[in-house]
Amino acid sequence: MSPITPEIVAEHGLSPEEYERVLHALGREPNLVELGIFSVMWSEHCSYKSSRIHLKKLPTTGPQVIQGPGENAGVVDIGDGQAVVFKMESHNHPSYIEPYQGAATGVGGIMRDVFTMGARPVANMNALRFGRPDHPKMRHLISGVVRGIGGYGNCVGVPTVGGEVNFHPAYDGNILVNAMCVGVADQDKIFLSAASGVGNPIVYVGSKTGRDGIHGATMASADFGEDADEKRPTVQVGDPFTEKLLIEACLELMASDAIVAIQDMGAAGLTSSSVEMASKGGVGIELVMDDVPQREEGMTPYEMMLSESQERMLMVLKPGREAEAEAIFRKWELDFAVIGRVTDTGRMVLRWRGETVCDIPLGPLADDAPMYDRPHVPTEPPAPLASIPECADPAADLLKLIGSPDLASRRWIWEQYDHMVGADTVQRPGGDAAVVRVHGTSKGLAITTDCTPRYCYADPVQGGRQAIAETWRNLTAVGAKPLAATDCMNFANPQRPEIMGQFVGCIEGMADACRQLDFPIVSGNVSLYNESKATGGGSAILPTPAIGGVGLLDDWERSATIAFKQPGDVILLVGNRGGHLGQSLWLREVHGIEGRDAGPPPPVDLAIEKRVGDLIRHRINTKCLTAVHDVSDGGVAVALAEMALAGGIGAIIDKPLIRPVHEALFAEDQGLYVVTIRDTALLDFLFSTDAAGVDVIPIGRTAGKRIIFELPQGDYVVTLDQLREAHEGFFPKLMGADAALA
């Protein structure tokens, strides 16, 4: 083989210092196969070398947690011997380079993480961030990503039940595509990845290995330059129909006791799956590369080990169970091959054409991989707002907000997803959280994804705290008990102290909220180097710690929705009213004030958050409330508009709002809900809020087909037709011909 030069080392993303560690670990110079294996295992994407030291600060345990971080997905008890299995991951760089396949394979990969644990996937979600809507590349990116998510999930037959979409110039050159999957499993059929049993066969199943996705993990661990489009070959190609066969074949074999360990081949493919299985089990692994199923001629061990071809799994079987397993996979028309065995050497050994082409100790590849405590500078919170613009016409401001990119209807997107396949979707996209019935039971799972990046940019600690709190609040708003969360930590270059400071600050805020809300993080993903030097790019993204949350309803029929149900209900504000306009969408969309000029984000009082949320959840369960919606982007006015549009019923807001109109209507106060209630239940509800020490104020009633704000300075009226036209118009107008096809 060719000698390893400094140029080759740099091409593999290793620093000179890291290459010295490779030499020390081996006691010699690596060959190209070994260098490739070190490069992907030590990539940011696989090793978390810049984030591991801080991720340890997150709460990850609780009485409900069966499996926390460290496996393919988190596992949480939902009673009756059942568990919910879930995780969120990023596919950002691939989706910018090739949006359809990047998004599609992101969905496929996260589903494999879930069914690898023994769970049947029951729901998908996503969290998407795009750049300026008028950016010349953005329509292409939006169209490709949405088609990729829908194309893969729809074909596999797993409903995509919701998500979130935001726009900001910071994502012009580096969009974010975060995919989440939720599955249900029996607690006595949870499968882990630690290999064991010296001599046990190592089995490859699924699709054949090709040359797609080679260096995908390395590509995902660097920022974009001018050559972004040239990295297209590093993007994987997915086949959802094969994934469906793989799900069924794996679950069928899992019904037996033949499997010792199982791991999907995700980032870094055969390398990461084999290294992780062996290192977790404290064993060694020996693979015969000639036996790896290949779909292209002349593939080398280097290519086979680094390929990220999709729809592949690695298993350790009990001895003598190979024929049984092979029969199942052949029945489902999938490849099956015994490609190696478990050893007691603590080393990865690869043989090809009778020769040893790789012999590496596993410790340096996994547990002893580099871990950095990178310099970080805390973000100084912005100064308080010196002055706040006047609100001349709240109805006009509401129309502008409801039609803005971050608040406009996502119908154009979610109508491309099959959100009803499986017939267990109880609440469709558009509410605070999706609700999916646990098949054959009365239980329901509530699922949401949340984050407010502009808050995180202004104050990472407060933004991290808010991301967890809003996720918890959205689960609560449908009546679910929040169980646990998964995270997808999207940040720019960690070698810049100010970026690392954003990461550390967000972790600090998240950890605080998780502890106080009893809401542990059980799985997740870190995606760094999300910035671009490409022409037209916006350099660093906003810090975006996306949070996926799952909650449990004992009876899905008692879940609450945001829609006004009938005229005459009393509208109440329940919770914390502070009038905080800093970092609000009202400042940004109506007055063009954002970033450091927009003041600090709204504070999150976690004690109030929990007290109010616990009360709301209890009263939903007693069927006291007819509609519930948390206050978030756009404030109370936008919450009212969304409730009115969902129910086709308007509102008269005729009670004193006790503060300036812009603070009352457009402040993004945390820990605040808009609820509706019948007159007959009002007195009992007010007694319960008083006993719980929760603030509540009536502000009006549901009525008619308009929202009327009766304010001291006059009446302001906006019709539901006007709101609907503004709300529904953004995406069809933006996507043009693509919208007509959807």
C-alpha positions in Angstrom: 0.0 0.0 0.0 1.0 3.6 -0.5 2.8 5.4 2.4 0.7 7.7 4.6 1.6 11.3 3.9 0.6 14.4 5.8 -1.7 15.3 2.9 -3.5 12.0 3.2 -3.8 12.4 6.9 -5.3 15.9 6.4 -7.7 14.6 3.8 -9.0 12.2 6.4 -9.8 15.0 8.8 -7.2 14.1 11.4 -5.0 16.8 12.9 -1.3 16.2 13.2 -1.7 15.7 17.0 -4.4 13.1 16.4 -2.2 11.3 13.9 0.5 11.1 16.6 -2.1 9.4 18.8 -2.8 6.9 16.0 0.9 6.1 15.8 1.1 5.7 19.6 -2.0 3.4 19.6 -0.6 1.1 16.9 3.1 1.3 17.7 3.6 1.7 14.0 2.4 3.5 10.9 -1.2 2.6 9.9 -2.1 1.4 6.4 -4.9 3.2 4.5 -7.6 0.9 5.8 -6.6 1.5 9.4 -6.2 5.3 8.8 -9.7 5.4 7.3 -11.2 3.5 10.3 -9.5 5.9 12.8 -10.6 8.9 10.7 -14.3 8.0 10.9 -14.3 6.8 14.5 -12.5 9.9 15.6 -14.7 12.2 13.5 -16.9 14.7 15.4 -19.9 12.9 14.1 -19.0 9.5 15.7 -16.7 10.3 18.6 -18.4 13.5 20.0 -14.9 14.6 20.9 -15.9 18.2 21.4 -19.2 17.6 23.2 -18.8 14.4 25.3 -17.4 16.2 28.3 -20.4 18.6 28.4 -23.1 16.0 27.5 -22.3 14.3 30.8 -24.0 17.2 32.6 -27.5 16.3 31.3 -29.9 14.3 33.6 -30.4 10.9 31.9 -32.1 8.7 34.6 -35.4 8.4 36.3 -37.8 5.7 37.5 -39.4 5.6 34.1 -36.1 5.2 32.2 -35.2 1.7 31.0 -32.3 2.7 28.7 -30.6 6.0 28.6 -28.0 7.4 26.2 -25.4 5.0 24.9 -27.5 2.7 22.8 -29.2 3.2 19.5 -32.2 4.8 21.1 -33.7 5.6 24.5 -36.2 3.4 26.2 -38.9 4.5 28.6 -41.6 2.5 30.6 -45.2 3.2 29.6 -46.7 0.5 31.8 -48.3 -2.9 31.1 -45.0 -4.4 30.1 -44.6 -1.9 27.2 -42.0 0.7 26.4 -41.6 3.6 24.1 -38.3 3.8 22.2 -37.2 7.0 20.5 -34.4 9.2 19.3 -33.7 12.2 17.1 -30.7 12.6 14.8 -29.4 15.1 12.2 -28.8 14.8 8.5 -27.9 18.4 7.9 -24.9 18.4 5.6 -26.2 15.6 3.3 -29.6 17.4 3.0 -27.9 20.6 1.9 -25.8 18.8 -0.7 -28.6 16.5 -2.0 -31.9 17.4 -0.3 -34.1 14.5 -1.4 -31.7 11.7 -0.6 -30.2 13.5 2.4 -33.6 13.9 4.1 -34.9 10.5 3.0 -31.8 8.6 4.4 -32.1 10.7 7.6 -35.6 9.3 8.1 -34.4 5.7 7.2 -31.5 5.9 9.6 -33.5 7.1 12.6 -36.1 4.4 12.0 -33.3 1.8 12.1 -32.1 3.2 15.4 -35.5 2.5 16.8 -36.3 -1.0 15.4 -32.8 -2.1 16.2 -33.9 -1.9 19.8 -36.8 -4.3 19.1 -39.5 -1.7 18.7 -42.0 -1.3 15.8 -41.8 2.3 14.6 -45.2 4.0 15.1 -44.5 7.7 14.3 -41.9 10.0 12.7 -41.4 13.7 13.3 -38.9 16.3 12.1 -37.4 19.7 12.9 -36.4 21.7 9.8 -34.5 25.0 9.5 -34.1 26.8 6.2 -32.5 30.1 5.2 -34.2 33.2 3.7 -37.3 32.2 1.7 -36.1 34.4 -1.1 -32.6 32.9 -1.2 -32.0 31.5 -4.8 -31.4 28.0 -3.5 -34.0 27.7 -0.8 -37.1 26.6 -2.9 -35.0 23.7 -4.3 -33.9 22.8 -0.8 -37.4 23.0 0.8 -38.9 21.0 -2.1 -36.3 18.3 -2.0 -36.3 17.9 1.8 -40.1 17.7 2.1 -40.3 15.2 -0.8 -37.5 13.1 0.7 -39.1 12.9 4.1 -42.5 12.1 2.7 -41.2 9.7 0.0 -39.3 7.6 2.6 -41.8 7.6 5.5 -44.8 7.1 3.2 -43.3 4.1 1.5 -42.3 2.4 4.7 -45.7 2.9 6.1 -44.8 4.9 9.3 -46.9 8.1 9.7 -45.1 11.5 9.9 -47.2 13.2 12.5 -45.7 16.6 12.9 -42.7 18.7 13.4 -41.5 22.3 13.1 -40.1 24.6 10.4 -38.3 27.9 10.8 -36.5 30.3 8.5 -33.5 32.6 9.1 -30.7 33.9 7.1 -28.2 32.1 9.3 -29.3 28.8 7.7 -28.7 30.1 4.1 -25.6 28.0 3.6 -26.3 25.2 6.0 -29.9 24.0 6.5 -30.9 21.7 9.3 -32.8 18.5 8.9 -33.4 16.7 12.2 -35.5 13.5 12.1 -37.2 11.8 15.1 -38.7 8.3 15.3 -40.8 6.8 18.0 -41.5 3.1 18.4 -43.3 0.7 20.8 -41.8 -2.5 22.2 -42.3 -5.1 24.8 -40.0 -4.5 27.8 -38.9 -8.2 27.7 -37.9 -7.8 24.1 -35.5 -4.9 24.2 -32.3 -5.6 22.2 -28.9 -4.0 22.9 -25.7 -3.8 20.9 -23.0 -5.2 23.1 -21.4 -8.2 21.5 -20.6 -11.3 23.6 -19.7 -14.9 23.4 -16.3 -15.8 22.0 -16.8 -17.7 18.7 -20.3 -16.4 18.1 -21.1 -15.7 14.5 -21.2 -12.1 13.2 -23.9 -11.7 10.6 -24.5 -9.0 8.0 -28.2 -8.5 6.8 -30.1 -6.2 4.6 -28.9 -4.5 1.4 -25.6 -5.0 -0.4 -22.7 -2.6 0.2 -21.9 0.0 -2.4 -19.7 3.0 -2.8 -22.3 5.5 -1.7 -21.8 7.5 1.5 -18.0 6.9 1.8 -16.6 9.5 4.1 -20.1 10.6 5.0 -19.2 10.9 8.7 -16.1 12.8 7.9 -18.0 15.2 5.6 -20.6 15.8 8.4 -17.7 16.8 10.8 -16.5 19.8 8.8 -18.0 23.0 7.7 -18.9 23.8 4.1 -16.5 25.5 1.7 -16.9 26.5 -2.0 -16.9 22.8 -2.9 -20.1 21.8 -1.2 -21.7 20.5 -4.3 -18.7 18.3 -5.1 -19.4 16.3 -1.9 -22.5 14.8 -3.5 -21.0 11.3 -3.7 -20.7 11.3 0.1 -24.5 11.4 0.4 -26.2 8.0 0.9 -29.0 6.7 -1.3 -32.0 5.2 0.4 -34.5 2.5 -0.6 -37.6 2.7 1.7 -39.1 -0.6 0.3 -36.0 -2.5 1.4 -36.2 -0.8 4.8 -39.8 -2.0 5.2 -38.6 -5.6 4.5 -35.7 -5.1 6.9 -38.1 -4.0 9.7 -40.3 -7.0 9.2 -37.4 -9.5 9.0 -35.7 -8.1 12.1 -38.8 -8.1 14.2 -39.6 -11.7 13.1 -36.1 -12.9 14.1 -36.4 -10.8 17.4 -39.5 -12.9 18.3 -37.0 -15.8 18.7 -34.1 -15.9 21.1 -31.4 -16.2 18.4 -30.0 -12.6 18.6 -27.2 -11.9 21.1 -26.6 -8.3 19.9 -27.7 -6.1 17.1 -26.6 -2.7 15.6 -27.6 -0.8 12.6 -25.0 0.4 10.1 -25.4 4.2 10.3 -22.7 6.8 10.1 -19.4 5.1 9.3 -21.3 2.0 8.3 -19.6 -1.3 9.0 -16.8 0.4 10.9 -18.9 2.0 13.5 -21.3 -0.8 13.9 -18.6 -3.4 14.4 -16.4 -1.2 16.7 -19.4 -0.2 18.9 -20.6 -3.8 19.3 -17.2 -5.1 20.2 -16.2 -2.3 22.5 -19.4 -2.2 24.4 -19.1 -5.9 25.0 -15.4 -5.8 25.9 -14.6 -8.3 23.2 -12.7 -8.5 19.9 -14.0 -8.9 16.4 -12.7 -10.5 13.3 -14.3 -10.0 9.9 -13.7 -11.6 6.5 -14.1 -8.8 4.0 -14.5 -11.2 1.1 -17.8 -12.4 2.5 -19.4 -8.9 2.8 -22.3 -8.7 0.2 -21.2 -6.2 -2.4 -23.2 -4.6 -5.2 -20.2 -3.1 -7.1 -17.2 -4.9 -8.5 -13.7 -4.5 -7.3 -14.6 -3.0 -3.9 -11.6 -2.7 -1.5 -11.7 -3.2 2.3 -11.3 0.5 2.7 -14.5 1.2 0.7 -16.4 -1.6 2.3 -15.6 -0.4 5.9 -16.3 3.3 5.2 -19.4 2.9 2.9 -22.6 4.2 4.4 -24.9 2.3 2.1 -28.4 2.2 3.7 -30.7 -0.5 5.0 -28.0 -2.7 6.5 -27.7 -4.3 10.0 -25.0 -6.2 11.9 -25.9 -9.0 14.3 -24.2 -11.4 16.7 -26.2 -14.7 16.8 -26.2 -17.6 19.1 -24.1 -20.5 17.7 -26.1 -22.8 15.5 -28.9 -20.3 14.8 -27.5 -19.1 11.4 -29.7 -21.3 9.2 -32.9 -20.2 11.1 -31.9 -16.6 10.7 -30.9 -16.9 7.1 -34.3 -18.5 6.2 -36.1 -15.5 7.6 -34.0 -12.9 5.7 -34.1 -14.9 2.5 -37.9 -15.1 2.8 -38.0 -11.3 3.0 -35.6 -11.1 -0.1 -32.7 -9.6 1.9 -29.0 -10.4 1.9 -27.7 -12.6 4.7 -24.0 -13.5 5.2 -21.9 -14.7 8.1 -18.9 -12.3 7.8 -17.0 -12.9 11.0 -16.9 -14.0 14.6 -16.5 -12.6 18.1 -13.0 -13.0 19.6 -11.4 -12.4 23.0 -8.5 -10.3 21.6 -10.0 -6.8 22.2 -8.9 -6.0 18.7 -10.5 -5.4 15.3 -9.0 -7.7 12.7 -10.0 -7.6 9.0 -9.0 -10.3 6.6 -9.2 -10.0 2.8 -8.0 -12.4 0.2 -6.2 -14.4 2.8 -4.2 -11.5 4.2 -4.7 -9.3 7.4 -5.5 -5.8 6.1 -6.3 -4.3 9.5 -5.3 -5.0 13.1 -6.3 -2.3 15.6 -6.9 -2.3 19.4 -10.5 -1.4 20.0 -9.9 0.9 23.0 -8.4 3.8 21.1 -11.2 3.6 18.5 -14.0 3.9 21.1 -13.7 4.6 24.8 -10.2 6.1 24.5 -11.0 8.3 21.5 -9.9 11.9 21.7 -12.0 14.1 24.0 -11.5 17.9 24.1 -12.5 20.5 26.6 -12.4 23.3 24.0 -12.0 26.9 25.1 -15.4 28.6 25.5 -16.6 32.1 26.1 -20.0 32.6 27.7 -22.4 34.7 25.7 -23.2 38.0 27.3 -27.0 38.5 27.4 -28.2 41.5 25.5 -29.1 44.7 27.3 -32.7 45.3 28.1 -34.8 47.0 25.5 -34.3 50.7 25.8 -37.6 51.5 24.1 -40.4 49.5 22.6 -42.3 50.6 19.5 -46.0 51.4 19.7 -48.7 49.1 18.5 -50.9 51.3 16.3 -53.2 48.5 15.1 -53.1 45.1 16.8 -55.4 43.5 14.2 -53.0 44.5 11.4 -50.0 43.3 13.4 -51.7 40.0 14.0 -52.3 39.5 10.3 -48.7 40.2 9.5 -47.5 37.8 12.1 -49.9 34.9 11.2 -48.7 35.1 7.6 -45.0 35.4 8.4 -42.6 32.5 7.4 -42.2 31.2 11.0 -46.0 31.2 11.8 -47.7 30.5 8.5 -49.6 27.3 8.0 -47.4 24.3 7.3 -50.3 22.5 5.5 -48.3 22.5 2.2 -45.7 20.4 4.0 -47.7 18.0 6.1 -50.2 17.2 3.4 -47.3 15.6 1.5 -46.8 13.2 4.5 -49.0 10.3 5.2 -49.8 11.1 8.8 -52.7 8.6 9.1 -51.1 5.4 7.9 -51.5 2.7 10.5 -54.8 4.2 11.6 -53.5 5.1 15.1 -52.9 8.9 14.7 -55.3 10.6 17.1 -54.1 14.2 16.7 -52.8 15.3 13.3 -50.2 18.0 12.6 -51.1 21.5 13.6 -51.6 21.3 17.3 -49.2 21.6 20.3 -48.2 17.9 20.0 -49.2 14.9 17.9 -51.0 12.1 19.6 -50.7 8.5 18.5 -52.7 5.6 20.0 -50.7 2.7 21.4 -52.3 0.0 19.3 -54.7 -2.2 21.0 -54.8 -0.1 24.2 -56.5 3.1 25.5 -53.0 4.7 25.9 -51.7 7.4 23.7 -48.2 8.8 23.1 -47.9 12.6 22.7 -44.9 13.7 20.6 -43.4 17.1 19.8 -40.2 18.8 18.6 -39.3 22.3 19.9 -36.6 24.9 20.0 -36.4 28.7 19.7 -32.9 29.4 18.1 -33.2 33.2 18.4 -33.5 32.8 22.2 -30.5 30.5 22.2 -28.5 33.0 20.2 -29.4 35.9 22.5 -28.9 34.0 25.8 -27.9 30.3 25.4 -28.6 29.4 29.0 -32.1 30.8 28.9 -32.6 29.5 25.4 -31.6 25.9 26.5 -33.9 26.2 29.4 -36.8 27.4 27.2 -36.3 24.6 24.6 -36.9 21.9 27.3 -39.7 23.9 29.0 -41.6 24.4 25.7 -41.3 20.7 24.8 -42.6 19.8 28.3 -45.4 22.4 27.9 -46.6 21.2 24.5 -46.9 17.6 25.8 -48.8 19.0 28.8 -51.1 21.0 26.6 -52.6 17.9 25.1 -53.0 16.3 28.5 -49.9 14.0 28.4 -47.6 13.4 31.3 -44.1 14.3 29.9 -41.9 11.2 30.2 -38.5 12.0 28.6 -36.7 13.8 25.8 -34.2 13.3 23.1 -32.0 16.1 21.7 -30.3 17.1 18.5 -27.6 19.6 19.3 -27.0 21.7 16.1 -24.1 24.2 16.4 -21.4 25.8 14.3 -17.6 25.3 14.6 -16.7 24.2 18.2 -13.1 25.4 17.7 -14.4 29.0 17.9 -14.7 29.8 21.6 -17.9 31.9 21.2 -19.6 28.9 19.4 -18.4 26.5 22.1 -19.8 29.0 24.7 -23.2 28.7 23.0 -23.1 24.9 23.3 -22.0 24.9 26.9 -24.6 27.6 27.8 -27.4 25.7 26.1 -26.4 22.4 27.9 -26.4 24.3 31.2 -29.9 25.6 30.6 -31.2 22.3 29.4 -29.8 20.4 32.3 -31.4 22.8 34.8 -34.8 22.5 33.1 -34.6 18.7 32.8 -33.9 18.4 36.6 -36.6 20.7 37.7 -39.3 19.3 35.4 -38.3 15.6 35.9 -37.8 15.3 32.2 -34.5 13.3 31.5 -32.7 13.2 28.2 -32.5 9.5 27.1 -31.0 9.7 23.7 -29.7 12.2 21.2 -27.2 13.4 18.6 -24.7 16.2 18.2 -24.1 18.0 14.9 -21.3 20.5 14.8 -19.5 22.5 12.1 -22.9 23.7 10.8 -21.6 26.8 9.0 -20.7 27.7 5.4 -18.0 29.6 3.6 -19.7 29.0 0.3 -20.8 32.0 -1.8 -24.1 33.3 -0.5 -23.8 31.3 2.7 -24.5 32.8 6.1 -21.5 31.4 8.0 -22.6 30.1 11.4 -26.1 28.8 12.1 -28.0 30.0 15.1 -27.4 27.7 18.1 -30.2 25.1 17.7 -30.6 22.5 20.4 -33.7 20.8 19.0 -35.6 18.9 21.6 -37.9 15.9 20.9 -40.3 15.0 23.7 -42.6 12.1 24.4 -45.5 12.0 26.9 -48.0 9.4 28.0 -51.8 9.7 28.1 -53.6 6.9 30.0 -56.7 7.5 27.9 -56.1 9.1 24.4 -59.7 10.0 24.2 -59.2 12.6 27.0 -56.5 14.5 25.0 -57.0 18.2 24.5 -56.8 20.1 21.2 -56.2 23.7 20.4 -59.5 24.2 18.5 -62.3 26.4 19.9 -65.2 24.0 20.3 -68.4 26.1 20.5 -69.5 29.7 20.8 -69.9 31.1 24.3 -67.0 29.4 26.1 -65.0 31.6 28.4 -61.4 32.3 27.3 -58.8 32.3 30.1 -55.2 33.1 30.4 -53.6 30.7 32.8 -50.1 31.1 34.2 -47.3 33.6 34.0 -48.0 37.0 32.5 -44.9 39.1 32.4 -45.3 41.1 29.2 -41.8 40.2 27.9 -41.3 41.4 24.3 -37.5 40.8 24.1 -36.6 38.5 21.1 -40.3 38.3 20.1 -41.5 37.7 16.6 -43.5 40.9 16.9 -40.4 42.9 17.2 -38.7 41.1 14.3 -41.6 40.7 11.9 -43.5 44.0 12.5 -40.7 46.3 13.5 -37.5 44.7 12.0 -35.7 44.5 15.3 -33.8 41.3 16.0 -30.5 39.9 17.2 -28.7 41.7 19.9 -30.9 44.8 19.4 -34.0 42.8 20.4 -33.2 42.5 24.1 -33.1 39.4 26.3 -35.4 36.5 25.7 -38.3 35.9 28.1 -37.2 34.3 31.3 -38.2 30.8 32.2 -39.4 30.3 35.8 -39.3 26.5 36.1 -41.2 26.4 39.4 -44.1 28.4 37.8 -43.8 26.3 34.7 -44.2 23.0 36.6 -47.0 24.3 38.9 -49.1 25.7 36.0 -48.4 22.6 33.8 -49.4 20.1 36.4 -52.7 22.0 37.0 -53.4 22.2 33.3 -52.7 18.5 32.8 -55.0 17.5 35.7 -57.9 19.6 34.5 -57.6 18.2 31.0 -57.9 14.8 32.5 -61.1 15.8 34.3 -62.5 17.1 31.0 -62.9 20.5 32.5 -61.3 22.4 29.7 -62.7 22.5 26.1 -59.5 23.8 24.4 -55.9 24.3 25.4 -53.0 26.0 23.7 -49.7 27.1 25.1 -48.4 30.6 24.4 -45.2 30.8 22.4 -44.1 32.5 19.2 -46.3 35.6 18.5 -47.8 35.7 22.0 -51.4 35.5 23.1 -52.8 37.1 19.9 -51.3 34.4 17.7 -52.4 31.6 20.1 -56.0 33.0 19.9 -55.8 33.1 16.1 -54.6 29.6 15.8 -57.3 28.3 18.1 -59.9 30.2 16.2 -58.7 28.9 12.8 -58.6 25.4 14.1 -62.2 25.5 15.3 -63.7 27.9 12.7 -65.0 30.0 15.6 -64.0 33.6 16.5 -63.6 35.4 19.8 -64.4 38.7 21.5 -61.6 39.8 23.7 -63.4 42.3 25.9 -61.8 42.1 29.3 -59.1 44.6 30.5 -55.7 43.3 29.6 -54.1 45.4 32.4 -51.0 46.5 30.5 -50.0 48.1 27.2 -51.7 46.3 24.3 -48.4 45.1 22.6 -47.2 43.5 25.9 -50.6 41.9 26.5 -51.0 40.5 23.0 -47.6 39.9 21.5 -45.3 39.1 24.5 -43.9 35.6 24.4 -44.3 34.9 28.1 -43.3 31.4 29.2 -45.4 29.1 31.3 -48.6 30.6 30.0 -51.7 28.9 28.4 -54.8 30.0 26.6 -57.8 27.8 27.6 -61.5 27.7 27.1 -64.1 26.5 29.5 -67.9 26.3 29.8 -69.6 28.6 32.3 -70.8 25.7 34.3 -67.2 24.6 35.0 -65.7 28.0 35.5 -66.2 28.4 39.3 -64.7 25.0 40.1 -61.7 25.7 37.8 -61.1 29.1 39.5 -61.1 27.4 42.9 -58.5 24.9 41.7 -56.2 27.6 40.3 -56.4 29.5 43.5 -55.6 26.4 45.6 -52.6 25.7 43.3 -51.3 29.2 43.4 -51.7 29.7 39.7 -52.7 33.1 38.2 -55.7 33.1 35.9 -57.6 35.9 34.2 -60.7 35.8 31.9 -60.1 37.8 28.7 -63.3 37.1 26.6 -65.5 34.5 25.0 -65.6 32.5 21.8 -68.1 33.9 19.3 -68.8 34.5 15.6 -66.4 34.4 12.7 -64.1 37.3 13.8 -61.6 38.1 16.5 -62.6 41.4 18.1 -60.2 43.2 20.4 -62.2 45.6 22.5 -59.4 47.8 23.8 -59.4 51.2 25.7 -58.2 52.9 22.5 -60.9 51.4 20.4 -62.1 48.2 18.7 -59.9 46.2 16.3 -61.4 43.5 14.2 -59.9 40.8 12.0 -62.1 38.2 10.3 -61.3 34.4 10.2 -61.3 34.7 6.4 -58.6 37.3 6.5 -56.6 35.3 9.0 -57.0 32.1 6.9 -55.9 33.8 3.7 -52.8 35.2 5.4 -52.0 32.0 7.3 -52.4 29.6 4.3 -50.8 31.8 1.7 -47.1 31.7 2.4 -46.1 28.3 1.3 -48.2 28.0 -1.9 -46.9 31.4 -2.9 -43.3 30.6 -2.1 -43.3 27.2 -3.7 -45.2 28.2 -6.8 -45.5 25.2 -9.3 -44.2 22.9 -6.6 -47.2 23.9 -4.4 -49.6 23.0 -7.1 -48.1 19.5 -7.4 -48.3 18.8 -3.6 
